Amino acid sequence: MTSAPLSLEASSGAPAGALLEAEGLAKAFGQVVTARSVSFHVAPGEALGIVGPNGAGKSTLLNLVTGTLPVDAGAIRFDGADVTHTPAARRTALGIGRTFQVPRPFEGLTVFENVLVGSTFGAGMRRREASEKAWQALETAGLTHLANTAAGSLRLLDRKRLELARALATQPRLLLLDEIAGGLTEHELPALIETISAIRDSGTGVVWIEHIVHALLQVVDRLMCLAQGDVVATGDPREVMASDAVAAVYLGSADPEGEAL
Amino acid sequence: MSAPTTLTPMSSATDLKVVRGGWPSLAGGGVLAAIVVFLAAAPWFVFSPGDVTNLVTLFALIILGTTWNLMAGYGGLVSIGQQAFIGAGGYGVIKLADVVGLPIPVAVLAAGVVCALLALPTSFLLFRLVGGYFAIGTWVVAEVFKLVTQELPGFGGGSGLSLTAFQGVDRVTRIATVYYLALVLAVAVVLATYLLMRSRVGLGLTAIRDDSVAAASLGVAVRRSQRLVYVAASGGAGLAGALIAVNGLRVSPGSMFSVQYTAFMIFIVVIGGLGTIEGPILGAVIFFALQQLLDAYGTWYLIALGAIAIAVVLLAPRGLWGLAARGRYEIFPLGHRVHPPRQ
């Protein structure tokens, strides 16, 4: 293997009908490059996993796709339309939903109201419809019992559930999950895996950043590994995890037997 | 609806009940309405003309506190320069009444509209700044407004203008006109703020208050919402300035564009309770009462205000309304309580 990005896919370009196409995304904070020239694509009903060590640029990549951060270079197309410079709120309305790695609840609002913001503005729904959508999202995330609780008083796990519920309430066609499983216990994982699989199976594109690789591998169709702002490998999840390039990223040397995690 | 999913059976949510408010809120609203009725009747049998003139100041303070809270408490825009629009409203109403010849009530409303219109281009300048820079920028804008007013021909330079439209009107009619105008506007501003906050715009603003990045990621147009409240709050400051001008019968750049108005607004909102509709009303009443009680003590009055502000911030960080209501009681119900559908 060479040091060039490893592609385990038949063709490197985005296939026709891709939901999200990111091309040559670049972002630097001063001297720190968090995305050098990252390209990837997601089809409707497809789940893409992203792994990589801390500081690899995973969360930055999500922030570029959602418009939370502006790109230095590159292009983002969503459903065929160029959204590279579209404001974040507009991208949400177009169908890009996301969760934050460190949950950001509206602490002065109740859990239900938090989710209602998503269905009202993200999905553009009116009162009754918005309330029903919000309730459904709470059901999916398993939070209905806390609907009238102030979001500021939630523990971390429920804050993560709230992130998922709010994102679902925007009715996303592409859902970006940033370490949604972090902090979950082993017996809580299967329910989350089932939920995300069902979202994917309903036709929603999913991008899932996660350190808990065994959970990720149960859901994702393809896997991308990032390190220091570069794509190290993309393709079939198990082949990517088994590749020398990924082993080198995690272990610091190219070990042919390396089952990195 | 998009493709059906197996996750969310539609039927489960059809008898979902969302309740906003209830009889405790209605009762509180009834008490407030009774106070307004009393205030409307009181000039006839309780208050002296001097009291009536003083109460116009209270109504102007309620408008200032309510609109500053709308902008800072909900929109997250901490401006220390709303005196720009208080001054513009004060000078504006005198020009509109004396030069254009509008009747006083129409001139006061028009002054508010003019201030809202002035705020729109100003917002494009100021919104390039964030946080502390935005705050300082608003003060700079207020100083620019003051200097321009002083230099404009026909605005009286450093000494200001007097209102002449009331000449020939007897004192009782004049005082009554201003009093009822101020009472109606204060009630209208509070109700309009409540209705705005109860609408979907208000839900978005509350989200912005708590976390603007998360709000944007859920589809809230943060910039547009902030511009709306900045323009609305500036129109409110203009109304208050116009009331202060027609109540005092004269304006000067030093008093109308004074940064002390910002100190008053912050005091009112902070001791009353930031980010609530009830808080600024309570804060304005407390501030007004302190002003009336302690006015004779000169500098000690300001020292007392400062001490009270520090005590409230330390002991009741959510303001006196927050302390009393503990987040559970609202006279102006904005919260949603959801009752799960029966399965």
Interface residues (C-beta under 8 A of the other chain):
Chain A: T66 G67 T68 P87 A88 A89 R90 T92 A93 R98 F100 R104 P105 F106 E107 G108 L109 T110 F112 E113 N114 L116 V117 G118 T120 F121 G122 A123 G124 S131 E132 W135 Q136 A137 E139 T140 T144 A147 N148 A150 R166 A167 A169 T170 Q171 R173 T195 A198 I199 D201 S202 G203
Chain B: S2 A3 P4 T5 T6 L7 T8 M10 S12 A13 T14 L16 V18 R200 L203 G204 T206 A207 R209 D210 D211 V213 A214 A215 A216 S217 L218 G219 V220 A221 V222 R223 G275 G327 G335 H336 R337 V338 P340 P341
